[in-house]
C-alpha cells in the first residue's frame, strides 16, 4: 500500500492550497480517507474524511466552510484524494497527513487507521 502525498508549502493568510494523496494497493473496499494534522507534541487533530467512493465528506468544526475534501476515482488502480484549503489562517500551520482507515473515525491516534502517508507541511504566515 502506498499513500503518496504532495502539495503543501508556505502561503500568506487568506490564501489557498491543495493537498494531494494518491492511494494505491488497498485491498479492502469502501474505506475512508482521512486528513489529519499534527501539532506540537505530536498531537493529532482530525481535519476531514471521505469515503473512497467520493461520498460522505466530513469536516471538523475548525475547517468547515473553508476546506473541501474529494476523491478522484478516474484511474482504476489509484484513488487520489484532495484537500482543498481556502482562507487559510496561521492556526492552520501544521504537518498534514492522509490516512486510510476502515471506519469513519475522527482520527486522534495512529492506530485508528491502517495506512499513513509521510506528511506534508503547511505554513501560513500572517
Secondary structure as UniProt FT lines:
FT   STRAND          2..7
FT   STRAND          9..12
FT   TURN            13..14
FT   STRAND          17..24
FT   STRAND          32..38
FT   HELIX           40..42
FT   STRAND          44..51
FT   TURN            52..53
FT   STRAND          58..59
FT   TURN            61..66
FT   STRAND          67..72
FT   STRAND          78..85
FT   HELIX           90..92
FT   STRAND          94..101
FT   HELIX           110..112
FT   STRAND          115..116
FT   STRAND          120..125
//
